[in-house]
Amino acid sequence: MKNLWRNKKNGKLYEVLSTAINATNKDDGVIMVLYTIDNRLFVREYNEFLVKFERSEFSSDIVEKLKSEI
């Protein structure tokens, strides 16, 4: 089952693929969410992602599991 999240602003469903660690100097170590729609990839800080997206009723629990590990 895909890990689907709904963007609160535009209502579209995005699939979360994974998380990543930001390795830039300014934000080194910040957890990021990698997500996709229409074969386009996006990255957003984890905490911001949770504010801007809501879990779809059709989703698996990958991000919820990650939340418990942080």
mmCIF file as Biopython writes it, N, C-alpha, C and O atoms, coordinates in Angstrom:
data_model
#
loop_
_atom_site.group_PDB
_atom_site.id
_atom_site.type_symbol
_atom_site.label_atom_id
_atom_site.label_alt_id
_atom_site.label_comp_id
_atom_site.label_asym_id
_atom_site.label_entity_id
_atom_site.label_seq_id
_atom_site.pdbx_PDB_ins_code
_atom_site.Cartn_x
_atom_site.Cartn_y
_atom_site.Cartn_z
_atom_site.occupancy
_atom_site.B_iso_or_equiv
_atom_site.auth_seq_id
_atom_site.auth_asym_id
_atom_site.pdbx_PDB_model_num
ATOM 1   N N  . MET A ? 1  ? 0.843  -1.179 0.000   1.0 0.0 1  A 1 
ATOM 2   C CA . MET A ? 1  ? 0.000  0.000  0.000   1.0 0.0 1  A 1 
ATOM 3   C C  . MET A ? 1  ? 0.889  1.244  0.000   1.0 0.0 1  A 1 
ATOM 4   O O  . MET A ? 1  ? 1.890  1.297  0.715   1.0 0.0 1  A 1 
ATOM 5   N N  . LYS A ? 2  ? 0.526  2.230  -0.792  1.0 0.0 2  A 1 
ATOM 6   C CA . LYS A ? 2  ? 1.292  3.467  -0.868  1.0 0.0 2  A 1 
ATOM 7   C C  . LYS A ? 2  ? 1.079  4.313  0.378   1.0 0.0 2  A 1 
ATOM 8   O O  . LYS A ? 2  ? 0.052  4.212  1.048   1.0 0.0 2  A 1 
ATOM 9   N N  . ASN A ? 3  ? 2.054  5.135  0.672   1.0 0.0 3  A 1 
ATOM 10  C CA . ASN A ? 3  ? 2.003  6.041  1.813   1.0 0.0 3  A 1 
ATOM 11  C C  . ASN A ? 3  ? 1.540  7.409  1.307   1.0 0.0 3  A 1 
ATOM 12  O O  . ASN A ? 3  ? 2.365  8.252  0.953   1.0 0.0 3  A 1 
ATOM 13  N N  . LEU A ? 4  ? 0.226  7.628  1.271   1.0 0.0 4  A 1 
ATOM 14  C CA . LEU A ? 4  ? -0.357 8.816  0.662   1.0 0.0 4  A 1 
ATOM 15  C C  . LEU A ? 4  ? -0.717 9.872  1.691   1.0 0.0 4  A 1 
ATOM 16  O O  . LEU A ? 4  ? -1.276 9.582  2.749   1.0 0.0 4  A 1 
ATOM 17  N N  . TRP A ? 5  ? -0.375 11.115 1.344   1.0 0.0 5  A 1 
ATOM 18  C CA . TRP A ? 5  ? -0.671 12.264 2.197   1.0 0.0 5  A 1 
ATOM 19  C C  . TRP A ? 5  ? -1.321 13.342 1.350   1.0 0.0 5  A 1 
ATOM 20  O O  . TRP A ? 5  ? -0.923 13.558 0.206   1.0 0.0 5  A 1 
ATOM 21  N N  . ARG A ? 6  ? -2.323 14.022 1.903   1.0 0.0 6  A 1 
ATOM 22  C CA . ARG A ? 6  ? -3.052 15.070 1.192   1.0 0.0 6  A 1 
ATOM 23  C C  . ARG A ? 6  ? -2.483 16.438 1.563   1.0 0.0 6  A 1 
ATOM 24  O O  . ARG A ? 6  ? -2.340 16.770 2.740   1.0 0.0 6  A 1 
ATOM 25  N N  . ASN A ? 7  ? -2.162 17.227 0.532   1.0 0.0 7  A 1 
ATOM 26  C CA . ASN A ? 7  ? -1.713 18.595 0.739   1.0 0.0 7  A 1 
ATOM 27  C C  . ASN A ? 7  ? -2.918 19.414 1.194   1.0 0.0 7  A 1 
ATOM 28  O O  . ASN A ? 7  ? -3.935 19.448 0.502   1.0 0.0 7  A 1 
ATOM 29  N N  . LYS A ? 8  ? -2.817 20.067 2.337   1.0 0.0 8  A 1 
ATOM 30  C CA . LYS A ? 8  ? -3.946 20.808 2.902   1.0 0.0 8  A 1 
ATOM 31  C C  . LYS A ? 8  ? -4.331 22.010 2.047   1.0 0.0 8  A 1 
ATOM 32  O O  . LYS A ? 8  ? -5.483 22.441 2.070   1.0 0.0 8  A 1 
ATOM 33  N N  . LYS A ? 9  ? -3.385 22.551 1.297   1.0 0.0 9  A 1 
ATOM 34  C CA . LYS A ? 9  ? -3.658 23.742 0.490   1.0 0.0 9  A 1 
ATOM 35  C C  . LYS A ? 9  ? -4.319 23.400 -0.846  1.0 0.0 9  A 1 
ATOM 36  O O  . LYS A ? 9  ? -5.320 24.013 -1.216  1.0 0.0 9  A 1 
ATOM 37  N N  . ASN A ? 10 ? -3.760 22.415 -1.575  1.0 0.0 10 A 1 
ATOM 38  C CA . ASN A ? 10 ? -4.299 22.123 -2.907  1.0 0.0 10 A 1 
ATOM 39  C C  . ASN A ? 10 ? -5.140 20.853 -2.978  1.0 0.0 10 A 1 
ATOM 40  O O  . ASN A ? 10 ? -5.760 20.587 -4.007  1.0 0.0 10 A 1 
ATOM 41  N N  . GLY A ? 11 ? -5.172 20.066 -1.907  1.0 0.0 11 A 1 
ATOM 42  C CA . GLY A ? 11 ? -6.009 18.869 -1.855  1.0 0.0 11 A 1 
ATOM 43  C C  . GLY A ? 11 ? -5.480 17.667 -2.614  1.0 0.0 11 A 1 
ATOM 44  O O  . GLY A ? 11 ? -6.122 16.616 -2.617  1.0 0.0 11 A 1 
ATOM 45  N N  . LYS A ? 12 ? -4.321 17.793 -3.260  1.0 0.0 12 A 1 
ATOM 46  C CA . LYS A ? 12 ? -3.773 16.685 -4.044  1.0 0.0 12 A 1 
ATOM 47  C C  . LYS A ? 12 ? -3.112 15.655 -3.140  1.0 0.0 12 A 1 
ATOM 48  O O  . LYS A ? 12 ? -2.607 15.976 -2.064  1.0 0.0 12 A 1 
ATOM 49  N N  . LEU A ? 13 ? -3.129 14.393 -3.610  1.0 0.0 13 A 1 
ATOM 50  C CA . LEU A ? 13 ? -2.479 13.304 -2.885  1.0 0.0 13 A 1 
ATOM 51  C C  . LEU A ? 13 ? -1.044 13.132 -3.372  1.0 0.0 13 A 1 
ATOM 52  O O  . LEU A ? 13 ? -0.786 13.065 -4.574  1.0 0.0 13 A 1 
ATOM 53  N N  . TYR A ? 14 ? -0.125 13.063 -2.430  1.0 0.0 14 A 1 
ATOM 54  C CA . TYR A ? 14 ? 1.290  12.857 -2.709  1.0 0.0 14 A 1 
ATOM 55  C C  . TYR A ? 14 ? 1.720  11.559 -2.037  1.0 0.0 14 A 1 
ATOM 56  O O  . TYR A ? 14 ? 1.214  11.201 -0.973  1.0 0.0 14 A 1 
ATOM 57  N N  . GLU A ? 15 ? 2.650  10.865 -2.661  1.0 0.0 15 A 1 
ATOM 58  C CA . GLU A ? 15 ? 3.184  9.638  -2.075  1.0 0.0 15 A 1 
ATOM 59  C C  . GLU A ? 15 ? 4.515  9.936  -1.387  1.0 0.0 15 A 1 
ATOM 60  O O  . GLU A ? 15 ? 5.435  10.471 -2.004  1.0 0.0 15 A 1 
ATOM 61  N N  . VAL A ? 16 ? 4.607  9.587  -0.111  1.0 0.0 16 A 1 
ATOM 62  C CA . VAL A ? 16 ? 5.872  9.720  0.613   1.0 0.0 16 A 1 
ATOM 63  C C  . VAL A ? 16 ? 6.725  8.506  0.280   1.0 0.0 16 A 1 
ATOM 64  O O  . VAL A ? 16 ? 6.290  7.364  0.434   1.0 0.0 16 A 1 
ATOM 65  N N  . LEU A ? 17 ? 7.948  8.768  -0.179  1.0 0.0 17 A 1 
ATOM 66  C CA . LEU A ? 17 ? 8.854  7.697  -0.583  1.0 0.0 17 A 1 
ATOM 67  C C  . LEU A ? 17 ? 9.819  7.303  0.522   1.0 0.0 17 A 1 
ATOM 68  O O  . LEU A ? 17 ? 10.118 6.124  0.712   1.0 0.0 17 A 1 
ATOM 69  N N  . SER A ? 18 ? 10.305 8.310  1.254   1.0 0.0 18 A 1 
ATOM 70  C CA . SER A ? 18 ? 11.329 8.030  2.257   1.0 0.0 18 A 1 
ATOM 71  C C  . SER A ? 18 ? 11.602 9.292  3.067   1.0 0.0 18 A 1 
ATOM 72  O O  . SER A ? 18 ? 11.013 10.348 2.833   1.0 0.0 18 A 1 
ATOM 73  N N  . THR A ? 19 ? 12.507 9.150  4.018   1.0 0.0 19 A 1 
ATOM 74  C CA . THR A ? 19 ? 13.044 10.320 4.705   1.0 0.0 19 A 1 
ATOM 75  C C  . THR A ? 19 ? 14.523 10.412 4.360   1.0 0.0 19 A 1 
ATOM 76  O O  . THR A ? 19 ? 15.127 9.451  3.883   1.0 0.0 19 A 1 
ATOM 77  N N  . ALA A ? 20 ? 15.093 11.580 4.611   1.0 0.0 20 A 1 
ATOM 78  C CA . ALA A ? 20 ? 16.511 11.810 4.339   1.0 0.0 20 A 1 
ATOM 79  C C  . ALA A ? 20 ? 17.051 12.751 5.405   1.0 0.0 20 A 1 
ATOM 80  O O  . ALA A ? 20 ? 16.290 13.422 6.101   1.0 0.0 20 A 1 
ATOM 81  N N  . ILE A ? 21 ? 18.358 12.791 5.524   1.0 0.0 21 A 1 
ATOM 82  C CA . ILE A ? 21 ? 19.021 13.701 6.451   1.0 0.0 21 A 1 
ATOM 83  C C  . ILE A ? 21 ? 19.635 14.840 5.637   1.0 0.0 21 A 1 
ATOM 84  O O  . ILE A ? 21 ? 20.413 14.600 4.714   1.0 0.0 21 A 1 
ATOM 85  N N  . ASN A ? 22 ? 19.284 16.065 5.981   1.0 0.0 22 A 1 
ATOM 86  C CA . ASN A ? 22 ? 19.843 17.230 5.308   1.0 0.0 22 A 1 
ATOM 87  C C  . ASN A ? 22 ? 21.319 17.349 5.685   1.0 0.0 22 A 1 
ATOM 88  O O  . ASN A ? 22 ? 21.666 17.341 6.866   1.0 0.0 22 A 1 
ATOM 89  N N  . ALA A ? 23 ? 22.176 17.460 4.686   1.0 0.0 23 A 1 
ATOM 90  C CA . ALA A ? 23 ? 23.616 17.519 4.938   1.0 0.0 23 A 1 
ATOM 91  C C  . ALA A ? 23 ? 24.221 18.864 4.559   1.0 0.0 23 A 1 
ATOM 92  O O  . ALA A ? 23 ? 25.441 18.983 4.438   1.0 0.0 23 A 1 
ATOM 93  N N  . THR A ? 24 ? 23.375 19.883 4.369   1.0 0.0 24 A 1 
ATOM 94  C CA . THR A ? 24 ? 23.911 21.208 4.069   1.0 0.0 24 A 1 
ATOM 95  C C  . THR A ? 24 ? 24.436 21.837 5.350   1.0 0.0 24 A 1 
ATOM 96  O O  . THR A ? 24 ? 24.020 21.456 6.444   1.0 0.0 24 A 1 
ATOM 97  N N  . ASN A ? 25 ? 25.326 22.778 5.226   1.0 0.0 25 A 1 
ATOM 98  C CA . ASN A ? 25 ? 25.947 23.394 6.403   1.0 0.0 25 A 1 
ATOM 99  C C  . ASN A ? 25 ? 24.928 24.013 7.341   1.0 0.0 25 A 1 
ATOM 100 O O  . ASN A ? 25 ? 24.994 23.806 8.553   1.0 0.0 25 A 1 
ATOM 101 N N  . LYS A ? 26 ? 23.988 24.768 6.795   1.0 0.0 26 A 1 
ATOM 102 C CA . LYS A ? 26 ? 23.029 25.493 7.625   1.0 0.0 26 A 1 
ATOM 103 C C  . LYS A ? 26 ? 22.093 24.552 8.384   1.0 0.0 26 A 1 
ATOM 104 O O  . LYS A ? 26 ? 21.832 24.758 9.569   1.0 0.0 26 A 1 
ATOM 105 N N  . ASP A ? 27 ? 21.593 23.533 7.709   1.0 0.0 27 A 1 
ATOM 106 C CA . ASP A ? 27 ? 20.572 22.656 8.287   1.0 0.0 27 A 1 
ATOM 107 C C  . ASP A ? 27 ? 21.060 21.226 8.474   1.0 0.0 27 A 1 
ATOM 108 O O  . ASP A ? 27 ? 20.262 20.291 8.406   1.0 0.0 27 A 1 
ATOM 109 N N  . ASP A ? 28 ? 22.326 21.042 8.702   1.0 0.0 28 A 1 
ATOM 110 C CA . ASP A ? 28 ? 22.905 19.711 8.840   1.0 0.0 28 A 1 
ATOM 111 C C  . ASP A ? 28 ? 22.176 18.901 9.903   1.0 0.0 28 A 1 
ATOM 112 O O  . ASP A ? 28 ? 22.011 19.349 11.038  1.0 0.0 28 A 1 
ATOM 113 N N  . GLY A ? 29 ? 21.745 17.709 9.524   1.0 0.0 29 A 1 
ATOM 114 C CA . GLY A ? 29 ? 21.092 16.804 10.459  1.0 0.0 29 A 1 
ATOM 115 C C  . GLY A ? 29 ? 19.584 16.923 10.516  1.0 0.0 29 A 1 
ATOM 116 O O  . GLY A ? 29 ? 18.937 16.119 11.187  1.0 0.0 29 A 1 
ATOM 117 N N  . VAL A ? 30 ? 18.996 17.902 9.831   1.0 0.0 30 A 1 
ATOM 118 C CA . VAL A ? 30 ? 17.540 18.072 9.836   1.0 0.0 30 A 1 
ATOM 119 C C  . VAL A ? 30 ? 16.904 16.942 9.029   1.0 0.0 30 A 1 
ATOM 120 O O  . VAL A ? 30 ? 17.349 16.637 7.922   1.0 0.0 30 A 1 
ATOM 121 N N  . ILE A ? 31 ? 15.873 16.330 9.579   1.0 0.0 31 A 1 
ATOM 122 C CA . ILE A ? 31 ? 15.175 15.247 8.886   1.0 0.0 31 A 1 
ATOM 123 C C  . ILE A ? 31 ? 14.254 15.841 7.830   1.0 0.0 31 A 1 
ATOM 124 O O  . ILE A ? 31 ? 13.508 16.785 8.093   1.0 0.0 31 A 1 
ATOM 125 N N  . MET A ? 32 ? 14.320 15.272 6.629   1.0 0.0 32 A 1 
ATOM 126 C CA . MET A ? 32 ? 13.543 15.723 5.484   1.0 0.0 32 A 1 
ATOM 127 C C  . MET A ? 32 ? 12.626 14.595 5.024   1.0 0.0 32 A 1 
ATOM 128 O O  . MET A ? 32 ? 12.914 13.420 5.252   1.0 0.0 32 A 1 
ATOM 129 N N  . VAL A ? 33 ? 11.525 14.955 4.378   1.0 0.0 33 A 1 
ATOM 130 C CA . VAL A ? 33 ? 10.612 13.977 3.790   1.0 0.0 33 A 1 
ATOM 131 C C  . VAL A ? 33 ? 10.741 14.082 2.273   1.0 0.0 33 A 1 
ATOM 132 O O  . VAL A ? 33 ? 10.673 15.176 1.714   1.0 0.0 33 A 1 
ATOM 133 N N  . LEU A ? 34 ? 10.927 12.944 1.612   1.0 0.0 34 A 1 
ATOM 134 C CA . LEU A ? 34 ? 10.986 12.863 0.157   1.0 0.0 34 A 1 
ATOM 135 C C  . LEU A ? 34 ? 9.634  12.360 -0.322  1.0 0.0 34 A 1 
ATOM 136 O O  . LEU A ? 34 ? 9.187  11.284 0.075   1.0 0.0 34 A 1 
ATOM 137 N N  . TYR A ? 35 ? 8.980  13.147 -1.180  1.0 0.0 35 A 1 
ATOM 138 C CA . TYR A ? 35 ? 7.652  12.759 -1.646  1.0 0.0 35 A 1 
ATOM 139 C C  . TYR A ? 35 ? 7.491  13.074 -3.122  1.0 0.0 35 A 1 
ATOM 140 O O  . TYR A ? 35 ? 8.290  13.817 -3.693  1.0 0.0 35 A 1 
ATOM 141 N N  . THR A ? 36 ? 6.449  12.504 -3.749  1.0 0.0 36 A 1 
ATOM 142 C CA . THR A ? 36 ? 6.302  12.596 -5.194  1.0 0.0 36 A 1 
ATOM 143 C C  . THR A ? 36 ? 4.845  12.724 -5.621  1.0 0.0 36 A 1 
ATOM 144 O O  . THR A ? 36 ? 3.924  12.300 -4.923  1.0 0.0 36 A 1 
ATOM 145 N N  . ILE A ? 37 ? 4.676  13.322 -6.790  1.0 0.0 37 A 1 
ATOM 146 C CA . ILE A ? 37 ? 3.405  13.343 -7.515  1.0 0.0 37 A 1 
ATOM 147 C C  . ILE A ? 37 ? 3.752  13.566 -8.987  1.0 0.0 37 A 1 
ATOM 148 O O  . ILE A ? 37 ? 4.635  14.362 -9.307  1.0 0.0 37 A 1 
ATOM 149 N N  . ASP A ? 38 ? 3.068  12.874 -9.866  1.0 0.0 38 A 1 
ATOM 150 C CA . ASP A ? 38 ? 3.265  13.042 -11.317 1.0 0.0 38 A 1 
ATOM 151 C C  . ASP A ? 38 ? 4.731  12.944 -11.730 1.0 0.0 38 A 1 
ATOM 152 O O  . ASP A ? 38 ? 5.204  13.746 -12.535 1.0 0.0 38 A 1 
ATOM 153 N N  . ASN A ? 39 ? 5.445  11.974 -11.187 1.0 0.0 39 A 1 
ATOM 154 C CA . ASN A ? 39 ? 6.857  11.728 -11.512 1.0 0.0 39 A 1 
ATOM 155 C C  . ASN A ? 39 ? 7.779  12.899 -11.182 1.0 0.0 39 A 1 
ATOM 156 O O  . ASN A ? 39 ? 8.862  13.014 -11.756 1.0 0.0 39 A 1 
ATOM 157 N N  . ARG A ? 40 ? 7.361  13.766 -10.263 1.0 0.0 40 A 1 
ATOM 158 C CA . ARG A ? 40 ? 8.195  14.871 -9.780  1.0 0.0 40 A 1 
ATOM 159 C C  . ARG A ? 40 ? 8.526  14.607 -8.319  1.0 0.0 40 A 1 
ATOM 160 O O  . ARG A ? 40 ? 7.666  14.175 -7.552  1.0 0.0 40 A 1 
ATOM 161 N N  . LEU A ? 41 ? 9.775  14.868 -7.931  1.0 0.0 41 A 1 
ATOM 162 C CA . LEU A ? 41 ? 10.215 14.650 -6.555  1.0 0.0 41 A 1 
ATOM 163 C C  . LEU A ? 41 ? 10.277 15.969 -5.797  1.0 0.0 41 A 1 
ATOM 164 O O  . LEU A ? 41 ? 10.639 17.006 -6.352  1.0 0.0 41 A 1 
ATOM 165 N N  . PHE A ? 42 ? 9.915  15.911 -4.513  1.0 0.0 42 A 1 
ATOM 166 C CA . PHE A ? 42 ? 9.950  17.079 -3.639  1.0 0.0 42 A 1 
ATOM 167 C C  . PHE A ? 42 ? 10.584 16.687 -2.309  1.0 0.0 42 A 1 
ATOM 168 O O  . PHE A ? 42 ? 10.509 15.530 -1.893  1.0 0.0 42 A 1 
ATOM 169 N N  . VAL A ? 43 ? 11.205 17.653 -1.648  1.0 0.0 43 A 1 
ATOM 170 C CA . VAL A ? 43 ? 11.782 17.451 -0.324  1.0 0.0 43 A 1 
ATOM 171 C C  . VAL A ? 43 ? 11.325 18.606 0.554   1.0 0.0 43 A 1 
ATOM 172 O O  . VAL A ? 43 ? 11.334 19.764 0.137   1.0 0.0 43 A 1 
ATOM 173 N N  . ARG A ? 44 ? 10.924 18.272 1.776   1.0 0.0 44 A 1 
ATOM 174 C CA . ARG A ? 44 ? 10.469 19.295 2.719   1.0 0.0 44 A 1 
ATOM 175 C C  . ARG A ? 44 ? 10.909 18.871 4.113   1.0 0.0 44 A 1 
ATOM 176 O O  . ARG A ? 44 ? 10.970 17.679 4.416   1.0 0.0 44 A 1 
ATOM 177 N N  . GLU A ? 45 ? 11.216 19.851 4.962   1.0 0.0 45 A 1 
ATOM 178 C CA . GLU A ? 45 ? 11.565 19.521 6.340   1.0 0.0 45 A 1 
ATOM 179 C C  . GLU A ? 45 ? 10.418 18.748 6.978   1.0 0.0 45 A 1 
ATOM 180 O O  . GLU A ? 45 ? 9.246  19.054 6.757   1.0 0.0 45 A 1 
ATOM 181 N N  . TYR A ? 46 ? 10.770 17.750 7.767   1.0 0.0 46 A 1 
ATOM 182 C CA . TYR A ? 46 ? 9.795  16.854 8.384   1.0 0.0 46 A 1 
ATOM 183 C C  . TYR A ? 46 ? 8.710  17.608 9.154   1.0 0.0 46 A 1 
ATOM 184 O O  . TYR A ? 46 ? 7.522  17.351 8.957   1.0 0.0 46 A 1 
ATOM 185 N N  . ASN A ? 47 ? 9.106  18.533 10.026  1.0 0.0 47 A 1 
ATOM 186 C CA . ASN A ? 47 ? 8.119  19.255 10.839  1.0 0.0 47 A 1 
ATOM 187 C C  . ASN A ? 47 ? 7.195  20.106 9.982   1.0 0.0 47 A 1 
ATOM 188 O O  . ASN A ? 47 ? 6.001  20.198 10.264  1.0 0.0 47 A 1 
ATOM 189 N N  . GLU A ? 48 ? 7.729  20.727 8.943   1.0 0.0 48 A 1 
ATOM 190 C CA . GLU A ? 48 ? 6.909  21.526 8.035   1.0 0.0 48 A 1 
ATOM 191 C C  . GLU A ? 48 ? 5.954  20.624 7.253   1.0 0.0 48 A 1 
ATOM 192 O O  . GLU A ? 48 ? 4.802  20.986 7.014   1.0 0.0 48 A 1 
ATOM 193 N N  . PHE A ? 49 ? 6.445  19.445 6.858   1.0 0.0 49 A 1 
ATOM 194 C CA . PHE A ? 49 ? 5.604  18.497 6.134   1.0 0.0 49 A 1 
ATOM 195 C C  . PHE A ? 49 ? 4.367  18.142 6.962   1.0 0.0 49 A 1 
ATOM 196 O O  . PHE A ? 49 ? 3.254  18.098 6.437   1.0 0.0 49 A 1 
ATOM 197 N N  . LEU A ? 50 ? 4.566  17.891 8.245   1.0 0.0 50 A 1 
ATOM 198 C CA . LEU A ? 50 ? 3.439  17.513 9.104   1.0 0.0 50 A 1 
ATOM 199 C C  . LEU A ? 50 ? 2.423  18.642 9.262   1.0 0.0 50 A 1 
ATOM 200 O O  . LEU A ? 50 ? 1.249  18.378 9.522   1.0 0.0 50 A 1 
ATOM 201 N N  . VAL A ? 51 ? 2.849  19.884 9.111   1.0 0.0 51 A 1 
ATOM 202 C CA . VAL A ? 51 ? 1.936  21.028 9.183   1.0 0.0 51 A 1 
ATOM 203 C C  . VAL A ? 51 ? 1.153  21.179 7.877   1.0 0.0 51 A 1 
ATOM 204 O O  . VAL A ? 51 ? -0.039 21.485 7.903   1.0 0.0 51 A 1 
ATOM 205 N N  . LYS A ? 52 ? 1.812  20.969 6.744   1.0 0.0 52 A 1 
ATOM 206 C CA . LYS A ? 52 ? 1.214  21.243 5.440   1.0 0.0 52 A 1 
ATOM 207 C C  . LYS A ? 52 ? 0.450  20.070 4.840   1.0 0.0 52 A 1 
ATOM 208 O O  . LYS A ? 52 ? -0.303 20.248 3.882   1.0 0.0 52 A 1 
ATOM 209 N N  . PHE A ? 53 ? 0.637  18.866 5.395   1.0 0.0 53 A 1 
ATOM 210 C CA . PHE A ? 53 ? -0.007 17.674 4.850   1.0 0.0 53 A 1 
ATOM 211 C C  . PHE A ? 53 ? -0.774 16.942 5.941   1.0 0.0 53 A 1 
ATOM 212 O O  . PHE A ? 53 ? -0.461 17.043 7.127   1.0 0.0 53 A 1 
ATOM 213 N N  . GLU A ? 54 ? -1.796 16.198 5.501   1.0 0.0 54 A 1 
ATOM 214 C CA . GLU A ? 54 ? -2.512 15.323 6.423   1.0 0.0 54 A 1 
ATOM 215 C C  . GLU A ? 54 ? -2.532 13.927 5.822   1.0 0.0 54 A 1 
ATOM 216 O O  . GLU A ? 54 ? -2.612 13.755 4.605   1.0 0.0 54 A 1 
ATOM 217 N N  . ARG A ? 55 ? -2.459 12.965 6.676   1.0 0.0 55 A 1 
ATOM 218 C CA . ARG A ? 55 ? -2.417 11.577 6.231   1.0 0.0 55 A 1 
ATOM 219 C C  . ARG A ? 55 ? -3.720 11.202 5.555   1.0 0.0 55 A 1 
ATOM 220 O O  . ARG A ? 55 ? -4.799 11.510 6.061   1.0 0.0 55 A 1 
ATOM 221 N N  . SER A ? 56 ? -3.625 10.542 4.419   1.0 0.0 56 A 1 
ATOM 222 C CA . SER A ? 56 ? -4.800 10.085 3.684   1.0 0.0 56 A 1 
ATOM 223 C C  . SER A ? 56 ? -5.346 8.823  4.329   1.0 0.0 56 A 1 
ATOM 224 O O  . SER A ? 56 ? -4.601 8.032  4.909   1.0 0.0 56 A 1 
ATOM 225 N N  . GLU A ? 57 ? -6.637 8.647  4.222   1.0 0.0 57 A 1 
ATOM 226 C CA . GLU A ? 57 ? -7.260 7.426  4.740   1.0 0.0 57 A 1 
ATOM 227 C C  . GLU A ? 57 ? -6.813 6.202  3.951   1.0 0.0 57 A 1 
ATOM 228 O O  . GLU A ? 57 ? -7.035 5.072  4.387   1.0 0.0 57 A 1 
ATOM 229 N N  . PHE A ? 58 ? -6.186 6.410  2.796   1.0 0.0 58 A 1 
ATOM 230 C CA . PHE A ? 58 ? -5.709 5.313  1.958   1.0 0.0 58 A 1 
ATOM 231 C C  . PHE A ? 58 ? -4.229 5.011  2.196   1.0 0.0 58 A 1 
ATOM 232 O O  . PHE A ? 58 ? -3.615 4.267  1.432   1.0 0.0 58 A 1 
ATOM 233 N N  . SER A ? 59 ? -3.663 5.583  3.245   1.0 0.0 59 A 1 
ATOM 234 C CA . SER A ? 59 ? -2.225 5.539  3.467   1.0 0.0 59 A 1 
ATOM 235 C C  . SER A ? 59 ? -1.793 4.379  4.350   1.0 0.0 59 A 1 
ATOM 236 O O  . SER A ? 59 ? -2.565 3.862  5.158   1.0 0.0 59 A 1 
ATOM 237 N N  . SER A ? 60 ? -0.538 3.987  4.174   1.0 0.0 60 A 1 
ATOM 238 C CA . SER A ? 60 ? 0.083  3.064  5.118   1.0 0.0 60 A 1 
ATOM 239 C C  . SER A ? 60 ? 0.662  3.888  6.261   1.0 0.0 60 A 1 
ATOM 240 O O  . SER A ? 60 ? 0.454  5.100  6.313   1.0 0.0 60 A 1 
ATOM 241 N N  . ASP A ? 61 ? 1.369  3.263  7.158   1.0 0.0 61 A 1 
ATOM 242 C CA . ASP A ? 61 ? 1.824  3.978  8.355   1.0 0.0 61 A 1 
ATOM 243 C C  . ASP A ? 61 ? 3.323  4.270  8.378   1.0 0.0 61 A 1 
ATOM 244 O O  . ASP A ? 61 ? 3.910  4.327  9.459   1.0 0.0 61 A 1 
ATOM 245 N N  . ILE A ? 62 ? 3.958  4.454  7.226   1.0 0.0 62 A 1 
ATOM 246 C CA . ILE A ? 62 ? 5.402  4.668  7.180   1.0 0.0 62 A 1 
ATOM 247 C C  . ILE A ? 62 ? 5.814  5.934  7.935   1.0 0.0 62 A 1 
ATOM 248 O O  . ILE A ? 62 ? 6.722  5.883  8.765   1.0 0.0 62 A 1 
ATOM 249 N N  . VAL A ? 63 ? 5.164  7.065  7.662   1.0 0.0 63 A 1 
ATOM 250 C CA . VAL A ? 63 ? 5.559  8.312  8.323   1.0 0.0 63 A 1 
ATOM 251 C C  . VAL A ? 63 ? 5.207  8.267  9.798   1.0 0.0 63 A 1 
ATOM 252 O O  . VAL A ? 63 ? 5.951  8.794  10.625  1.0 0.0 63 A 1 
ATOM 253 N N  . GLU A ? 64 ? 4.081  7.646  10.147  1.0 0.0 64 A 1 
ATOM 254 C CA . GLU A ? 64 ? 3.722  7.513  11.562  1.0 0.0 64 A 1 
ATOM 255 C C  . GLU A ? 64 ? 4.791  6.709  12.295  1.0 0.0 64 A 1 
ATOM 256 O O  . GLU A ? 64 ? 5.144  7.031  13.429  1.0 0.0 64 A 1 
ATOM 257 N N  . LYS A ? 65 ? 5.305  5.667  11.649  1.0 0.0 65 A 1 
ATOM 258 C CA . LYS A ? 65 ? 6.369  4.862  12.245  1.0 0.0 65 A 1 
ATOM 259 C C  . LYS A ? 65 ? 7.621  5.714  12.433  1.0 0.0 65 A 1 
ATOM 260 O O  . LYS A ? 65 ? 8.271  5.650  13.475  1.0 0.0 65 A 1 
ATOM 261 N N  . LEU A ? 66 ? 7.952  6.509  11.424  1.0 0.0 66 A 1 
ATOM 262 C CA . LEU A ? 66 ? 9.126  7.376  11.520  1.0 0.0 66 A 1 
ATOM 263 C C  . LEU A ? 66 ? 8.962  8.383  12.646  1.0 0.0 66 A 1 
ATOM 264 O O  . LEU A ? 66 ? 9.925  8.699  13.345  1.0 0.0 66 A 1 
ATOM 265 N N  . LYS A ? 67 ? 7.759  8.885  12.824  1.0 0.0 67 A 1 
ATOM 266 C CA . LYS A ? 67 ? 7.470  9.853  13.875  1.0 0.0 67 A 1 
ATOM 267 C C  . LYS A ? 67 ? 7.815  9.265  15.243  1.0 0.0 67 A 1 
ATOM 268 O O  . LYS A ? 67 ? 8.366  9.955  16.102  1.0 0.0 67 A 1 
ATOM 269 N N  . SER A ? 68 ? 7.490  7.994  15.437  1.0 0.0 68 A 1 
ATOM 270 C CA . SER A ? 68 ? 7.738  7.356  16.723  1.0 0.0 68 A 1 
ATOM 271 C C  . SER A ? 68 ? 9.228  7.076  16.954  1.0 0.0 68 A 1 
ATOM 272 O O  . SER A ? 68 ? 9.661  6.890  18.091  1.0 0.0 68 A 1 
ATOM 273 N N  . GLU A ? 69 ? 10.000 7.048  15.876  1.0 0.0 69 A 1 
ATOM 274 C CA . GLU A ? 69 ? 11.432 6.768  15.992  1.0 0.0 69 A 1 
ATOM 275 C C  . GLU A ? 69 ? 12.251 8.020  16.278  1.0 0.0 69 A 1 
ATOM 276 O O  . GLU A ? 69 ? 13.417 7.923  16.663  1.0 0.0 69 A 1 
ATOM 277 N N  . ILE A ? 70 ? 11.657 9.188  16.096  1.0 0.0 70 A 1 
ATOM 278 C CA . ILE A ? 70 ? 12.397 10.450 16.270  1.0 0.0 70 A 1 
ATOM 279 C C  . ILE A ? 70 ? 12.385 10.875 17.714  1.0 0.0 70 A 1 
ATOM 280 O O  . ILE A ? 70 ? 12.954 11.911 18.058  1.0 0.0 70 A 1 
#
